[in-house]
Amino acid sequence: MSKGQAIELPESLVAVRVGFRWLATPRRGLFGSRVREIDLDASAVLFADRQPVDVVFFSHLVSDDGSLRHTGDSLVGGVGQDGDDEAILVDLQRVPAHIDQIVFSVNSFVGQTFQEVRSTLCRLVDEASGQELARFTMVGGAACNARIMAKVHRAGVGWRMTALGASASGRTFQDLVPAMLPQL
């Protein structure tokens, strides 16, 4: 996917995994290049009529209604391992009817900037089959410490995913909500 692109999700889709992976920019040193670990945090903010009503992140792993679940905080992402550094599971059938958008972001609570990150990947996977449905990658290092990656939102009776790709500044999801609002 590219920034601003949207895809319709199959109506038969029950649950998805929104996975995040990032690669650190190699640093040159006295003994050659090395890759350092980058501690980013994935979060999902649930919106109802443009108002944030719940959140899933490293300190609140399950949404209040149980429809979203964070798989846990990774403190050592960015070193090029296979698989997702962090992921959030979404049970689309359990998301309450009043929730119309879920916005996904990654940020550095400790203050590392995306100048230290070569690329940030967000992918959508059918949790039942393991099939990847969409992939969005942001490249290049920016002076920001957060990226608003994508949103999953209602489209009629189904769901749609839109790649957002907005840079932002904020150490917590609360800091990022003002930057999320124009993306709704």
C-alpha positions, -999 to +999 in steps of 0.1 A: +000+000+000+010+036-004+001+066+018-035+074+015-044+041-002-074+022+012-085-014+007-118-031+015-115-060+039-134-092+030-168-093+047-160-129+058-130-116+078-134-123+116-101-113+132-070-095+120-035-090+133-020-055+128+017-062+130+045-037+133+082-041+124+110-016+123+146-016+112+172+006+128+196+027+107+230+011+108+255+032+127+291+034+117+317+030+144+353+023+149+348-014+143+324-012+113+286-008+111+263-021+137+225-020+143+212-009+176+179-018+192+151+007+189+123+006+215+091+017+197+056+012+211+026+002+191-008+015+201-044+015+188-069+042+197-106+034+193-127+063+181-165+068+182-177+098+163-142+115+163-139+110+201-112+087+216-130+062+238-105+034+245-069+025+238-046-006+236-009-001+243+019-017+263+004-007+297-033-015+287-030-047+267-068-054+262-095-030+253-123-025+278-147-045+256-121-072+248-122-067+210-085-056+208-055-073+224-019-061+223+005-090+222+031-073+244+059-048+245+091-055+227+120-035+241+145-048+214+129-041+180+147-029+150+175-054+147+161-071+116+146-103+131+118-120+112+082-115+124+065-086+140+082-065+167+048-058+182+012-067+171-024-058+180-051-084+174-086-071+164-117-092+166-138-073+141-170-090+151-166-079+187-158-043+181-188-024+195-211-008+169-203+027+181-166+024+174-162+036+138-124+040+135-093+024+151-060+043+145-027+025+148+006+043+156+041+036+168+061+060+190+092+062+211+084+067+248+121+070+255+125+097+229+144+080+201+136+096+167+129+081+134+162+094+122+175+063+139+149+041+120+155+031+084+119+018+079+087+012+097+063-015+085+026-020+093+009-051+080-026-065+082-029-103+085-060-125+085-056-141+119-074-173+109-054-181+078-022-162+084-025-146+050-011-111+047-038-088+033-020-055+033+014-040+039+025-004+043+061+007+048+074+042+057+110+048+048+135+075+057+144+091+089+124+120+102+131+141+133+098+130+148+094+103+174+060+090+163+043+078+132+005+074+127+006+044+105-029+033+095-065+031+104-092+004+102-126+019+099-161+010+091-173+012+055-210+004+053-215-031+068-178-040+064-143-027+072-116-009+053-079-002+060-063+031+050-025+037+051-020+071+068+018+076+071+017+108+092+048+118+112+041+132+146+057+140+179+047+125+212+059+100+238+025+086+245-007+078+227-023+107+246+002+131+230-007+117+195-045+120+196-044+157+183-023+145+153-047+116+148-079+137+146-071+152+111-066+115+099-102+105+108 
